[in-house]
C-alpha cells in the first residue's frame, strides 16, 4: 500500500496521518447526549496530575483512535481518554482530528466509557466479533493498546466499574468505596454527589492526595471571590474596631 524509495524514508513520513483518516462516521452508535458531554467536560476540567506538565497531557472525548496499520481505517472512539507524555497539540501546533497510534507512539493511560444502551455489551466485553470484522472495544483496549486503566460508568444506575491491566489481562478492581487511587498520576477517581451544569446527581470526578475533589476553573474563581469577600469583611471589622467607618 505504501511504496518506499531508495534511500527509504522514515516510516512516520509515509504512513497515514490524522489528515488521511476520517474523523467521524455517520453510522457511529453511542454518539454523545447532553449528559455524556457534561460528564466528559467535568472529567477534563478536574484532571490535573501534579507530576505531569499540562502541555504534556492530551485529554480527549469522542476522538477516533486509529490502532492497526494493517487495517488503517479501523478505529475506536472512547467517550473520554487521557494520554500522558505527549504534546497537548499535534506536533505542537494544532488540535487533533484523531489520535493515530503509529504516528503518536504513545497509548492512552486511561479510557472511560459512559454506558449507552447501544454500546453497553461491547463496552463490557460481552460481544464476540464476527469473522473479518474489527476486534471489539474491549479487545483493542486490553490486547492491542494495552491501556493500563479502563473505567465503565453507568449513569442510569450509577454503577462504577474499574479494570486494571494485570499480566496482559484486565482484572476488575473490587471497589470498597466509590473512589479509586491511581498512584502513577497522583490522582484518584470517584463518584461525587453535587451540582454540575445545574444538574444535581452523582458524577465521575478526580480528587487529590488529601481526598479533596479537584475544583473546576469556575469553582476556583468562586472560591477566590469568596476568600476576597471574607478578607474584606475582616478588614472592615478591624477598621470599625478602631473607630473608622470603612468606605463602601
C-alpha positions in Angstrom: 0.0 0.0 0.0 2.8 2.4 0.9 5.7 2.4 -1.6 9.2 3.1 -0.4 12.0 4.8 -2.3 15.8 4.4 -2.2 17.1 5.5 0.3 13.9 4.7 2.2 12.0 7.4 4.1 11.3 7.1 7.8 8.1 5.1 8.4 6.4 8.0 10.0 6.7 10.1 6.8 4.9 7.5 4.6 2.3 6.1 7.0 -1.2 7.7 7.0 -1.6 10.5 9.5 -4.7 12.1 11.1 -5.2 14.1 7.9 -5.6 11.0 5.8 -8.1 9.2 8.1 -11.8 10.1 8.7 -12.6 11.8 12.0 -16.2 10.7 12.1 -18.7 8.3 10.6 -22.4 8.8 10.3 -23.1 5.2 11.3 -21.4 5.6 14.6 -23.6 4.4 17.5 -23.5 5.8 21.0 -22.9 9.4 19.9 -22.9 11.7 23.0 -26.0 13.1 24.5 -26.2 16.0 26.8 -25.2 14.1 30.0 -22.3 12.4 28.2 -21.0 15.8 27.1 -21.3 17.3 30.6 -19.7 14.3 32.3 -16.8 14.3 30.0 -16.4 18.0 30.5 -16.2 17.6 34.3 -13.6 14.9 33.9 -11.5 17.1 31.7 -11.8 20.2 34.0 -10.7 18.3 37.1 -7.9 16.2 35.6 -4.7 17.8 36.8 -2.0 15.2 37.5 0.6 17.0 39.6 3.5 15.0 38.2 2.9 15.9 34.5 3.1 19.4 33.0 -0.2 20.5 31.5 1.2 20.7 28.0 2.3 17.1 28.1 -1.2 15.7 28.7 -3.7 15.0 26.0 -7.3 14.9 27.1 -9.9 13.9 24.5 -13.5 12.9 24.2 -15.2 11.1 21.3 -11.9 11.3 19.3 -11.1 8.4 17.0 -8.1 6.3 18.0 -6.6 4.5 14.9 -4.7 1.5 16.2 -3.9 -1.0 13.4 -1.7 -0.2 10.5 -2.7 -3.3 8.6 -6.3 -2.0 8.8 -5.7 1.7 8.9 -9.4 2.6 8.8 -10.3 0.6 11.9 -10.7 2.8 15.0 -12.3 3.0 18.4 -13.8 6.2 19.9 -13.7 6.3 23.7 -16.1 8.6 25.5 -13.1 10.1 27.3 -9.4 9.2 27.4 -6.1 10.7 28.5 -2.6 10.2 27.2 0.5 11.2 29.2 3.8 12.3 27.9 2.6 13.6 24.5 2.2 17.2 23.5 -1.3 18.5 24.0 -1.3 19.9 20.5 -0.5 17.8 17.4 3.2 18.5 16.6 2.9 21.4 19.0 0.9 23.5 16.6 -2.8 22.4 16.2 -5.7 20.5 17.6 -6.1 16.8 16.7 -8.6 15.4 14.2 -7.9 11.9 15.6 -5.3 10.0 17.5 -3.2 7.8 15.3 -1.1 5.4 17.3 1.6 4.7 14.7 2.2 8.4 14.4 2.0 9.3 18.1 3.8 6.3 19.6 2.1 6.5 23.0 -1.1 4.7 24.0 -3.7 6.2 26.4 -3.1 5.8 30.1 -6.8 5.6 30.9 -10.1 5.2 28.9 -13.5 5.9 30.3 -16.8 4.7 28.7 -20.2 6.1 29.8 -22.5 3.3 29.1 -25.2 3.7 26.4 -27.8 1.1 25.6 -26.5 0.7 22.1 -22.9 0.1 23.2 -23.1 -1.5 26.7 -22.4 -5.0 25.7 -19.3 -4.1 23.7 -18.1 -1.7 26.4 -18.2 -4.6 28.9 -16.6 -7.1 26.5 -19.7 -9.2 26.2 -19.8 -9.5 22.4 -17.8 -11.6 20.0 -16.6 -10.0 16.8 -17.7 -11.6 13.5 -15.2 -13.0 11.1 -13.3 -10.4 9.2 -14.7 -7.7 11.4 -12.7 -5.3 13.6 -12.0 -6.5 17.2 -14.2 -5.3 20.0 -13.5 -2.3 22.0 -12.6 -4.4 25.0 -10.0 -6.4 22.9 -8.5 -3.2 21.5 -8.1 -1.6 24.9 -6.8 -4.7 26.6 -4.8 -6.6 23.9 -3.7 -4.0 21.4 -3.5 -0.6 23.0 -2.9 -2.2 26.5 -4.5 0.8 28.3 -3.5 0.4 32.0 -6.9 1.5 33.3 -10.3 1.1 31.8 -13.4 2.6 33.6 -17.0 2.0 32.8 -19.7 4.1 34.4 -23.5 3.6 34.0 -25.1 7.0 34.5 -28.5 5.5 34.9 -27.8 3.0 37.7 -24.7 5.0 38.9 -22.7 1.8 38.8 -19.0 2.3 38.6 -16.6 -0.5 37.4 -12.9 -0.2 37.0 -10.5 -2.6 35.3 -6.7 -2.6 35.7 -4.3 -4.3 33.3 -2.5 -7.1 35.1 -0.3 -9.5 33.2 -1.8 -8.7 29.8 -5.4 -9.0 31.0 -8.0 -6.7 32.6 -8.8 -7.5 36.2 -11.7 -5.9 37.8 -10.9 -3.8 40.9 -13.1 -4.5 43.8 -14.2 -1.1 45.0 -15.0 -0.9 48.7 -15.9 2.7 48.3 -16.8 4.9 45.3 -13.2 6.0 45.0 -10.0 4.6 43.4 -6.5 5.9 43.7 -4.1 5.9 40.7 -0.6 6.2 42.0 1.1 6.7 38.7 -0.6 10.1 38.3 -1.1 11.0 42.0 -4.8 11.4 41.4 -7.9 9.4 42.4 -11.2 8.9 40.5 -14.5 8.6 42.3 -18.2 9.4 42.5 -19.1 12.9 43.7 -22.6 13.9 44.6 -23.1 17.5 43.6 -24.4 20.0 41.1 -22.8 20.5 37.8 -24.4 22.3 34.8 -27.4 22.9 37.2 -27.9 19.1 37.5 -27.6 17.5 40.9 -26.5 13.9 40.7 -23.6 11.5 41.1 -20.7 12.5 38.8 -17.3 10.9 38.0 -14.7 13.3 39.3 -11.0 13.5 40.1 -9.6 14.0 43.7 -6.2 14.8 45.1 -3.9 13.2 47.7 -5.8 14.7 50.6 -9.0 13.3 49.3 -10.4 16.7 48.2 -12.3 16.9 44.9 -10.3 19.0 42.4 -12.0 22.2 41.6 -13.1 23.3 38.2 -11.8 26.6 36.9 -15.2 28.2 37.6 -15.2 26.8 41.2 -11.7 28.2 41.7 -12.9 31.6 40.6 -15.8 31.4 43.1 -13.5 30.3 45.9 -11.1 33.1 45.2 -14.0 35.6 45.2 -15.4 34.2 48.5 -11.9 34.4 50.0 -11.6 38.0 48.9 -15.1 38.8 50.3 -14.2 37.3 53.7 -10.9 39.2 53.7 -12.7 42.5 53.0 -15.2 41.7 55.8 -12.4 41.0 58.3 -10.6 44.3 57.3 -13.8 46.2 57.7 -14.4 44.8 61.1 -10.9 45.7 62.2 -11.4 49.3 61.0 -14.7 49.6 62.8 -13.0 48.3 66.0 -10.6 51.3 65.6 -13.5 53.7 65.2 -13.1 54.1 61.5 -16.0 53.5 59.2 -14.8 51.7 56.1 -15.8 53.1 52.7 -18.3 51.1 50.7 
